[in-house]
Amino acid sequence: MKIVFLCKRCPQGRDLITRPYGRFYYLPSLLAEHGHQVHLVLLSYKLEPSVYKQNCNFHLHSISALPWGPGGYVKEAKRIASEIHPGWIVGFSDTWYGILAEWLARQSSAKSIIDAYDNYESYIPWCKPLHWAWRKALSRATTVTAVGPGLANLLTKNRPGMPVEVLPMATDPEFVPMDKKACRQSLGLPTNKKLIGYCGSIHPTRGLKTLFEAFSLVKNKLGKVELILTGRKSRSVSLPSFARWIGYLPDDKVPAFINSMDVLTVMNKQSSFGNHSYPAKLYEAMACEVPVVAASTLATEWILKENKDLLFIPGDAADLSLKILTSINYSIPDYGPQKGWPEIATSLDQILRKN
């Protein structure tokens, strides 16, 4: 089978050329290992040279949108499609690529998949023409996949009578249990205190005020405890004196950060974004067998369906502090079996073959 994937080069801030990451890289590359001819066509939003790499059946292309706009990317995607005559064209990473994949598939007499990992309409709710084009593409696509059932149900509204397949998140291979003391020493973190961590966007929309209030309650109970944060920090967020921000860690340090924690918090709000956000850091902490406490949303309730005692009421600092205090001396939770990218790629392969 011949498959073209369309995606931005840096989804979730990760350059897929230099820092292969997540479903955007592993699903195409693993399908190539299954014997399919796969082209992953990336659009860079930076002024940089075009890239072409080939590893057996896996072809990786990158085209820059600068200085003349995305027209060159569309032209290259059309060229590849006309040259290889793909059976499928897949749109990854956001609305634009889903819309383009469905359009290009119709132009190429191919089938189309739109894959969604968030409620993209919540990003820029005012951009109605884009949302209309997105919904039209969803209604026309051969198949739509989503990272969880809540998001799938939302997208189904644009596809009456046609199901949306659930294709869950997974973790990259480097997220495994590691020695806590060694991880802390590698990051310069204290080895004689309990550590509560947060790894992700430090932004007002994530409900971090609740975390800061909850930590004050926890510190009053425990004393020797620190709150450690890593991630991109918004200028609009003022950190309290007790919160230690260690900056934006390089990718290869994140597994050590997670494994350093006694509890990792996953913050969010119940909203059109939060209810359909399936946090990668939650999956990564589970893979590292680190206790988590997560804001209760439709998405996290599904992920932690066997461990609902690890959920707290969003915005409720007292409930969050109670869950942290309970979890901080918790034996490692039984998160149950977790699928890796090879299993998710096999599921995608089955979806392609049955449609």
C-alpha positions as CSV (number, residue, x, y, z in Angstrom):
1,M,0.0,0.0,0.0
2,K,1.2,3.5,-0.8
3,I,0.4,6.2,1.9
4,V,1.2,9.9,2.0
5,F,1.1,11.7,5.4
6,L,0.8,15.5,5.6
7,C,2.0,17.2,8.8
8,K,3.7,20.3,10.1
9,R,7.4,19.8,10.8
10,C,7.2,20.8,14.5
11,P,4.0,19.5,16.1
12,Q,3.9,20.2,19.9
13,G,7.2,22.0,19.5
14,R,9.2,19.0,18.4
15,D,11.2,19.0,15.1
16,L,10.3,15.6,13.5
17,I,13.6,15.7,11.4
18,T,16.0,16.2,14.4
19,R,13.8,15.0,17.3
20,P,11.4,12.2,16.1
21,Y,8.4,12.2,18.3
22,G,4.9,10.8,18.9
23,R,2.2,9.6,16.6
24,F,3.4,12.1,13.9
25,Y,6.7,10.1,13.4
26,Y,6.2,6.7,14.8
27,L,2.9,5.8,13.0
28,P,4.3,6.6,9.5
29,S,7.7,5.0,10.2
30,L,6.2,1.8,11.7
31,L,3.7,1.5,8.8
32,A,6.8,1.5,6.5
33,E,8.2,-1.3,8.5
34,H,5.0,-3.2,7.9
35,G,5.9,-3.1,4.2
36,H,3.9,-0.1,3.0
37,Q,5.6,2.7,0.9
38,V,5.2,5.7,3.2
39,H,5.9,9.4,2.4
40,L,5.8,11.8,5.4
41,V,5.6,15.3,3.9
42,L,6.4,18.1,6.4
43,L,5.8,21.8,6.3
44,S,8.4,24.0,8.1
45,Y,7.4,27.4,9.3
46,K,11.0,28.5,9.4
47,L,13.3,29.6,6.6
48,E,15.4,26.5,6.1
49,P,16.5,24.2,3.3
50,S,14.3,21.5,1.9
51,V,15.1,18.0,3.2
52,Y,14.6,14.6,1.7
53,K,15.6,11.4,3.5
54,Q,14.9,7.8,2.7
55,N,15.2,4.7,4.8
56,C,13.9,1.7,2.9
57,N,10.1,2.2,2.5
58,F,10.1,5.4,4.6
59,H,10.5,8.7,2.7
60,L,10.8,11.9,4.7
61,H,10.3,15.3,3.0
62,S,10.4,18.8,4.5
63,I,9.5,22.0,2.6
64,S,9.7,25.5,4.1
65,A,6.7,27.9,4.0
66,L,9.2,30.8,3.9
67,P,9.7,33.2,2.2
68,W,6.8,32.6,-0.3
69,G,4.1,30.9,1.7
70,P,2.8,27.3,1.8
71,G,2.2,27.1,-2.0
72,G,5.5,25.1,-2.5
73,Y,4.4,22.6,0.1
74,V,1.1,22.0,-1.6
75,K,2.8,21.7,-5.0
76,E,5.3,19.1,-3.6
77,A,2.5,17.1,-2.0
78,K,0.6,17.1,-5.3
79,R,3.8,16.0,-7.2
80,I,4.4,13.1,-4.8
81,A,0.7,12.0,-5.1
82,S,0.7,12.2,-8.9
83,E,4.0,10.3,-9.0
84,I,3.2,7.4,-6.6
85,H,-0.6,7.2,-6.9
86,P,-1.2,6.6,-3.2
87,G,-4.1,4.6,-1.9
88,W,-4.4,6.8,1.2
89,I,-3.6,10.4,2.1
90,V,-3.5,11.2,5.9
91,G,-3.8,14.6,7.5
92,F,-1.9,14.9,10.8
93,S,-1.3,17.6,13.4
94,D,-4.0,20.3,12.9
95,T,-6.9,21.5,10.9
96,W,-5.0,22.7,7.9
97,Y,-3.5,19.3,7.2
98,G,-6.8,17.5,7.6
99,I,-8.4,19.9,5.1
100,L,-5.5,19.6,2.7
101,A,-5.4,15.7,3.0
102,E,-9.1,15.4,2.2
103,W,-8.8,17.8,-0.8
104,L,-5.7,16.2,-2.2
105,A,-7.2,12.7,-1.9
106,R,-10.1,13.8,-4.0
107,Q,-7.8,15.3,-6.6
108,S,-5.7,12.1,-6.6
109,S,-8.5,9.5,-6.6
110,A,-7.2,8.3,-3.2
111,K,-8.9,7.7,0.1
112,S,-8.4,10.1,3.0
113,I,-7.9,9.9,6.8
114,I,-8.0,12.9,9.1
115,D,-6.3,12.2,12.4
116,A,-7.1,14.5,15.4
117,Y,-5.4,14.6,18.8
118,D,-7.1,17.7,20.2
119,N,-10.3,19.7,19.7
120,Y,-8.6,22.0,17.2
121,E,-11.6,24.3,17.0
122,S,-10.9,25.3,20.6
123,Y,-7.5,26.8,19.6
124,I,-8.9,29.8,17.7
125,P,-12.7,29.7,18.3
126,W,-13.2,33.0,16.4
127,C,-11.9,31.7,13.1
128,K,-15.3,30.5,11.7
129,P,-14.3,30.0,8.1
130,L,-11.5,27.7,9.1
131,H,-13.9,25.7,11.3
132,W,-16.4,25.4,8.4
133,A,-13.7,24.1,6.1
134,W,-12.6,21.6,8.8
135,R,-16.1,20.3,9.4
136,K,-16.6,19.9,5.6
137,A,-13.4,17.9,5.4
138,L,-14.5,15.7,8.3
139,S,-17.8,15.0,6.6
140,R,-16.1,14.1,3.3
141,A,-13.1,12.1,4.6
142,T,-13.1,8.3,4.1
143,T,-12.1,7.8,7.7
144,V,-11.5,9.9,10.8
145,T,-9.4,8.9,13.8
146,A,-9.2,10.4,17.2
147,V,-7.1,9.8,20.3
148,G,-10.0,9.0,22.6
149,P,-13.7,8.4,22.7
150,G,-14.7,11.9,23.9
151,L,-13.0,13.5,21.0
152,A,-14.3,10.8,18.6
153,N,-17.9,11.6,19.8
154,L,-17.3,15.3,19.2
155,L,-16.1,14.7,15.6
156,T,-18.9,12.3,14.9
157,K,-21.3,15.2,14.9
158,N,-19.8,16.2,11.6
159,R,-20.1,12.7,10.1
160,P,-23.7,11.5,10.7
161,G,-23.9,7.8,10.2
162,M,-20.1,7.4,9.8
163,P,-18.0,6.3,12.8
164,V,-14.8,7.9,14.0
165,E,-12.2,5.3,15.0
166,V,-10.3,5.6,18.3
167,L,-6.5,5.5,17.8
168,P,-5.1,6.3,21.2
169,M,-1.9,8.0,22.3
170,A,1.1,6.0,23.3
171,T,4.6,6.8,24.7
172,D,7.9,7.0,23.0
173,P,10.4,4.2,23.8
174,E,12.6,6.3,26.2
175,F,9.8,6.6,28.8
176,V,10.5,3.7,31.1
177,P,11.0,3.3,34.9
178,M,14.4,4.7,36.0
179,D,16.3,5.0,39.3
180,K,14.9,8.0,41.1
181,K,18.0,9.0,43.0
182,A,20.2,8.9,39.9
183,C,17.6,10.9,37.9
184,R,17.5,13.6,40.6
185,Q,21.3,13.8,40.7
186,S,21.5,14.2,36.9
187,L,19.2,17.2,37.1
188,G,20.6,18.7,40.3
189,L,17.4,18.1,42.3
190,P,17.4,17.3,46.0
191,T,17.5,13.6,47.0
192,N,16.3,14.2,50.6
193,K,12.9,15.7,49.9
194,K,9.6,14.7,48.5
195,L,9.2,16.2,45.0
196,I,5.9,17.2,43.4
197,G,6.3,17.9,39.7
198,Y,4.6,19.6,36.8
199,C,5.8,19.2,33.2
200,G,4.1,21.2,30.5
201,S,2.9,24.6,29.4
202,I,3.1,27.1,32.2
203,H,0.1,29.1,31.1
204,P,-3.0,30.6,32.8
205,T,-5.3,28.2,30.8
206,R,-3.8,25.2,32.6
207,G,-5.2,25.9,36.1
208,L,-1.8,26.4,37.7
209,K,-3.2,28.7,40.4
210,T,-5.0,25.7,41.8
211,L,-1.7,23.8,41.9
212,F,0.1,26.6,43.8
213,E,-2.7,26.9,46.3
214,A,-2.7,23.1,46.8
215,F,1.0,23.0,47.3
216,S,0.8,25.5,50.1
217,L,-1.6,23.2,51.9
218,V,0.7,20.2,51.2
219,K,3.8,22.0,52.5
220,N,2.0,22.9,55.7
221,K,1.5,19.1,56.3
222,L,4.8,17.7,55.0
223,G,7.5,20.4,55.4
224,K,10.3,18.8,53.4
225,V,8.7,18.9,50.0
226,E,9.4,20.9,46.9
227,L,7.3,21.9,43.8
228,I,9.4,21.6,40.6
229,L,8.1,22.8,37.2
230,T,9.5,22.5,33.7
231,G,8.0,23.8,30.5
232,R,7.5,26.9,28.4
233,K,6.5,29.7,30.7
234,S,4.1,32.4,29.7
235,R,5.0,35.9,30.7
236,S,1.6,36.3,32.2
237,V,2.2,33.7,34.9
238,S,3.9,34.9,38.1
239,L,5.4,32.0,40.0
240,P,5.2,32.0,43.9
241,S,8.5,31.9,45.7
242,F,8.2,28.2,46.6
243,A,7.8,27.1,43.0
244,R,11.1,26.1,41.4
245,W,11.1,26.4,37.6
246,I,14.0,24.7,36.0
247,G,13.3,26.1,32.5
248,Y,12.4,24.2,29.4
249,L,14.2,20.9,29.6
250,P,15.8,19.2,26.5
251,D,13.8,16.3,25.3
252,D,16.3,13.7,26.5
253,K,16.0,15.0,30.0
254,V,12.2,14.7,30.3
255,P,12.2,11.0,31.2
256,A,14.7,11.7,34.1
257,F,12.5,14.6,35.3
258,I,9.4,12.4,35.4
259,N,11.2,9.6,37.1
260,S,12.5,12.1,39.7
261,M,9.1,12.9,41.0
262,D,7.2,11.4,43.9
263,V,4.0,12.7,42.3
264,L,3.5,14.2,38.9
265,T,0.5,16.6,38.5
266,V,-1.4,16.9,35.3
267,M,-3.3,20.2,35.3
268,N,-6.2,21.3,33.1
269,K,-9.6,22.8,33.2
270,Q,-13.0,21.5,32.1
271,S,-13.4,23.3,28.9
272,S,-13.9,22.7,25.1
273,F,-10.1,22.2,25.1
274,G,-9.5,20.4,28.4
275,N,-12.3,17.9,28.0
276,H,-10.8,16.7,24.7
277,S,-7.1,16.9,25.6
278,Y,-5.4,13.5,26.2
279,P,-2.2,14.7,27.9
280,A,1.0,13.1,26.6
281,K,2.6,13.7,30.0
282,L,0.0,11.6,31.7
283,Y,0.8,8.6,29.4
284,E,4.5,9.2,29.9
285,A,4.2,9.2,33.7
286,M,2.2,6.0,33.6
287,A,4.8,4.4,31.4
288,C,7.5,5.4,34.0
289,E,5.3,4.0,36.8
290,V,5.3,7.3,38.6
291,P,2.2,8.2,40.7
292,V,0.1,10.9,39.1
293,V,-2.7,13.2,40.2
294,A,-4.7,14.6,37.2
295,A,-7.4,17.1,36.8
296,S,-10.7,15.3,36.1
297,T,-11.9,15.8,32.6
298,L,-13.7,13.6,30.1
299,A,-10.4,12.7,28.6
300,T,-8.4,11.9,31.8
301,E,-11.4,10.0,33.3
302,W,-11.1,7.7,30.3
303,I,-7.4,7.3,30.5
304,L,-7.5,6.6,34.3
305,K,-10.7,4.7,34.2
306,E,-9.2,2.0,36.5
307,N,-7.6,4.6,38.8
308,K,-10.2,7.3,39.4
309,D,-8.9,7.9,42.9
310,L,-6.0,9.7,41.1
311,L,-8.3,12.4,39.7
312,F,-9.1,15.7,41.4
313,I,-11.8,18.3,40.8
314,P,-10.5,21.0,38.6
315,G,-10.1,24.3,40.4
316,D,-10.4,22.7,43.9
317,A,-7.1,23.2,45.7
318,A,-8.3,21.3,48.8
319,D,-9.2,18.2,46.7
320,L,-5.9,18.4,44.8
321,S,-3.8,18.7,48.0
322,L,-5.7,15.7,49.5
323,K,-5.0,13.6,46.4
324,I,-1.3,14.6,46.4
325,L,-0.9,13.7,50.1
326,T,-2.6,10.4,49.5
327,S,-0.4,9.6,46.5
328,I,2.9,10.9,47.8
329,N,3.4,7.7,49.9
330,Y,1.4,5.6,47.5
331,S,2.8,2.3,46.2
332,I,3.2,2.4,42.5
333,P,-0.3,2.4,41.0
334,D,-1.4,-0.4,38.8
335,Y,-2.1,1.4,35.6
336,G,-2.8,-1.8,33.7
337,P,-1.5,-2.8,30.3
338,Q,-0.5,0.0,28.0
339,K,-0.1,-0.1,24.3
340,G,3.0,1.2,22.6
341,W,3.3,2.8,19.2
342,P,3.8,-0.6,17.5
343,E,0.4,-1.7,18.7
344,I,-1.2,1.6,17.7
345,A,0.4,1.3,14.2
346,T,-1.0,-2.2,13.8
347,S,-4.5,-0.8,14.6
348,L,-4.0,2.0,12.0
349,D,-2.9,-0.7,9.5
350,Q,-6.1,-2.6,10.2
351,I,-8.2,0.6,9.7
352,L,-6.5,1.2,6.3
353,R,-7.1,-2.4,5.2
354,K,-10.7,-2.6,6.1
355,N,-11.8,0.7,4.4
